[in-house]
Amino acid sequence: MAKPCSLLFRLSFIAILLVSQVVSANPQAETELSVQYFQGALIVGKTEPENKVTLNGDAIKVSKNGDYALGFSRDEKNNSELMIISPNGNIEKRILKPLKRKYNIQRVKGISKKIMNPNKKAISRVGEDNKKIKAARQVDSDLTAFAQGFIAPIEGIITGVYGSQRYYNGVPKTPHYGLDYAGKKGDPVKSPADGKVLMYVSDMFYSGGTMIIDHGHGVTSTFLHLSDAYVEVGDSVTQGQLIAAVGASGRATGPHLDWRINWFNMRLDPALVLKLKPLKL
């Protein structure tokens, strides 16, 4: 079998499985590999800085050190084509195949109409909150903190997981996109990676005290239901730095931290981010 071309790059995500290798008729020009990943995964790649990277034809930012990031949704079903193109025209192609996951489903009956159908004032407020969150998550900075790995933002028992979904009175609600940690009001929340504070709002309708930290290239952490913040918008933070306090603000039933990871507006699984491991292909 012909050897793969020499455009070495690395993908980091949990449980990637090397499935197959296909070499084109001109092995010096193109090599194709197929890999699998879990739905909701963050992928951290590394290539030569001068190479171009595309995902399904769309350009992916590559840092001065060759780092790049991309992610896939909770329900991703389609294969994706990742291409690494060198200045001399050599191409490495990766066919990324999603592994379907089974999520926790809970059916709850007897929910009041007030909860099921919020009033117009509440709906308007939620809309404004969502605009602020969406704008923060669109930031595409040159930071590369996403490549350093992540730590848990709090020491606590996990009480809620990514992807789970409730049906209220038979009506499906939005899936849960975070990792919930039990805690007491005032418990310390630490930054899971280096970054910069993009947003803090103390009183969002659903999520209460809400902070967003940029880790670079569209990768962000969001912290919900906070009771206090110890950093301000624009501050740079380091991994493990105290940034906020656990609370029960917003529509929380009790004090806890809801931590979320995004790649732009793609909602990813924080539990997978904590298990990122490098793989050289």
C-alpha positions in Angstrom: 0.0 0.0 0.0 1.3 3.5 -0.8 2.2 5.6 2.2 0.0 8.5 3.2 1.2 11.9 2.2 3.3 13.8 4.7 0.9 16.6 5.8 0.9 15.5 9.4 -2.0 16.8 11.5 -3.7 15.8 14.7 -7.3 15.5 15.7 -8.3 15.5 19.4 -11.6 14.3 20.5 -13.0 11.4 22.5 -13.4 7.9 21.0 -12.2 8.5 17.5 -12.1 5.2 15.7 -9.9 4.7 12.6 -12.1 3.0 10.2 -10.4 2.8 6.8 -7.8 4.3 4.6 -8.2 5.0 0.9 -5.4 6.2 -1.3 -6.2 7.9 -4.5 -4.8 7.0 -7.9 -2.1 9.7 -7.4 -1.0 8.9 -3.8 1.3 12.0 -3.7 -1.7 14.2 -4.3 -4.4 12.9 -2.0 -5.0 10.5 0.9 -8.4 9.8 2.5 -9.1 8.4 5.9 -12.4 7.7 7.6 -12.9 8.4 11.3 -15.8 8.2 13.7 -16.8 10.6 16.5 -19.6 10.9 19.0 -22.4 13.4 18.4 -21.8 16.6 20.3 -18.0 16.3 20.1 -15.5 19.2 20.0 -12.7 18.4 17.6 -9.3 20.0 18.1 -6.9 19.7 15.2 -3.3 20.6 14.5 -1.6 21.0 11.1 1.2 23.0 9.6 0.3 26.7 10.0 0.6 27.3 6.2 -2.0 24.7 5.4 -5.6 25.4 4.6 -8.4 23.5 6.3 -12.0 23.2 5.1 -15.1 21.4 6.5 -17.7 20.6 3.9 -16.1 23.3 1.7 -16.2 26.0 4.3 -12.9 27.5 5.5 -11.8 26.7 9.1 -9.5 29.2 10.8 -5.9 27.9 11.5 -3.8 29.5 14.1 -0.2 30.6 13.8 0.7 27.4 15.6 -1.5 25.3 13.3 -4.3 24.7 15.8 -8.0 24.7 14.7 -11.3 23.7 16.2 -14.7 22.5 15.0 -17.7 20.8 16.5 -20.8 18.7 15.8 -24.3 18.9 17.1 -26.3 16.6 19.4 -28.2 15.1 16.5 -25.7 15.2 13.7 -26.5 12.4 11.2 -24.5 13.2 8.1 -20.9 12.5 7.3 -18.6 15.5 6.9 -15.6 16.1 4.7 -12.5 17.6 6.4 -9.7 18.6 4.0 -6.2 19.7 4.7 -4.6 21.4 1.7 -0.9 22.2 1.6 0.6 25.1 -0.4 2.0 22.6 -3.0 -1.5 21.2 -3.6 -1.2 18.0 -1.6 -4.5 17.0 0.0 -5.4 15.0 3.1 -9.1 14.2 3.3 -10.9 12.9 6.4 -14.5 11.6 6.2 -15.9 12.3 9.7 -18.7 9.9 10.6 -21.0 10.6 13.6 -21.7 7.8 16.1 -25.3 8.0 17.2 -25.9 8.4 20.9 -28.9 7.5 23.1 -30.1 10.3 25.3 -32.1 10.3 28.5 -35.8 11.0 27.9 -38.1 12.0 30.7 -41.9 12.4 30.4 -43.6 14.7 32.9 -47.3 15.2 33.2 -49.4 17.7 35.2 -47.3 20.8 34.4 -49.2 24.1 34.8 -50.1 26.2 31.8 -48.1 29.1 33.3 -44.9 27.2 32.9 -45.9 25.7 29.6 -47.0 29.0 28.2 -45.1 32.1 29.5 -46.7 35.5 29.0 -45.7 38.0 26.2 -43.5 40.0 28.5 -41.5 36.9 29.5 -41.3 35.8 25.8 -40.0 39.3 24.8 -37.4 39.2 27.6 -36.2 35.7 26.6 -35.8 37.0 23.1 -33.5 39.8 24.2 -31.5 37.4 26.3 -31.0 35.1 23.4 -29.8 37.9 21.2 -27.0 38.8 23.7 -26.0 35.1 24.1 -25.9 34.6 20.3 -23.9 37.7 19.7 -21.2 36.6 22.3 -21.0 33.1 20.7 -20.3 34.6 17.3 -17.0 36.0 18.4 -14.2 34.4 16.3 -11.0 35.5 18.1 -7.4 34.3 17.6 -7.1 32.8 21.1 -6.0 29.1 21.1 -6.9 28.2 24.7 -9.2 25.5 23.4 -6.1 23.5 22.5 -4.8 23.4 26.0 -7.5 21.1 27.3 -10.3 21.7 29.8 -10.8 21.1 33.5 -14.1 20.9 35.4 -15.2 24.3 36.6 -16.5 23.0 39.9 -16.0 20.1 42.2 -19.4 18.5 42.6 -21.7 15.7 41.8 -23.0 15.7 38.2 -26.8 15.9 38.4 -27.7 16.6 34.8 -26.1 15.6 31.5 -26.0 16.8 27.9 -28.6 15.7 25.5 -31.3 14.7 27.9 -34.8 15.9 27.1 -38.1 16.3 28.9 -41.6 16.0 27.5 -44.1 18.2 29.5 -47.7 17.1 29.0 -46.6 15.2 25.9 -44.9 18.3 24.4 -41.1 17.9 23.7 -39.0 20.7 25.3 -35.6 21.8 24.2 -32.9 19.3 25.1 -30.5 20.0 27.9 -27.2 21.2 26.5 -25.1 21.5 29.6 -23.5 19.6 32.4 -25.1 20.3 35.7 -23.1 20.2 39.0 -24.7 20.1 42.4 -23.5 22.8 44.7 -24.3 25.4 47.4 -24.9 29.0 46.9 -21.5 30.8 46.9 -19.4 27.7 45.9 -16.5 28.7 43.7 -16.6 28.4 39.9 -13.3 28.3 38.1 -12.5 28.9 34.5 -12.1 25.5 32.7 -9.5 26.9 30.3 -7.7 30.2 29.6 -9.8 32.8 27.9 -11.5 36.2 27.8 -14.8 37.2 29.4 -17.2 38.1 26.6 -20.5 38.6 28.6 -21.9 38.7 32.0 -25.6 39.4 32.7 -26.8 39.0 36.3 -30.6 38.5 35.7 -31.5 36.6 32.5 -35.0 35.2 32.6 -34.2 31.5 32.4 -30.5 31.3 33.2 -30.2 34.1 35.8 -26.5 35.1 36.3 -24.9 34.1 33.0 -21.3 34.4 32.0 -19.6 33.5 28.6 -15.9 33.1 28.3 -14.1 32.9 24.9 -11.5 30.2 24.4 -10.8 31.1 20.8 -11.9 30.1 17.3 -15.5 30.2 18.2 -15.1 27.9 21.3 -16.9 29.3 24.4 -17.9 28.3 27.9 -21.2 29.4 29.3 -22.0 29.4 33.0 -25.7 29.6 34.2 -27.6 30.4 37.4 -24.6 32.2 39.0 -25.1 34.2 42.2 -22.0 36.4 41.7 -19.2 37.2 39.3 -15.6 38.0 40.2 -14.4 39.1 36.8 -15.6 41.7 34.3 -16.3 41.7 30.6 -13.0 42.1 28.8 -10.9 40.5 31.5 -8.4 37.8 30.5 -8.7 34.7 32.7 -6.5 31.6 33.2 -7.4 28.0 33.7 -8.4 27.3 37.3 -8.9 31.0 38.1 -11.9 31.9 40.3 -14.5 33.6 38.1 -17.9 33.3 39.7 -20.1 31.7 42.4 -22.7 29.0 42.2 -26.3 30.2 42.6 -30.0 29.5 41.9 -30.8 32.5 39.8 -33.2 32.5 36.9 -35.6 29.6 36.7 -33.4 27.2 38.7 -35.1 24.8 41.2 -32.0 25.0 43.5 -28.4 26.0 43.6 -26.2 24.4 41.0 -23.9 25.2 38.1 -25.0 24.5 34.5 -21.8 24.6 32.3 -22.1 24.6 28.5 -19.6 24.4 25.6 -20.2 25.9 22.2 -18.5 26.1 18.9 -20.1 29.3 17.7 -23.8 28.4 18.1 -23.2 24.7 17.9 -24.0 23.2 21.3 -21.4 20.6 22.3 -21.1 18.1 25.2 -18.9 19.4 28.1 -18.4 15.8 29.3 -16.6 15.0 26.0 -14.5 18.1 26.2 -13.1 17.0 29.5 -11.9 13.8 27.9 -10.2 15.2 24.9 -7.2 13.1 23.9 -4.9 13.7 20.9 -4.7 11.3 18.0 -2.2 11.4 15.2 -3.5 10.3 11.8 
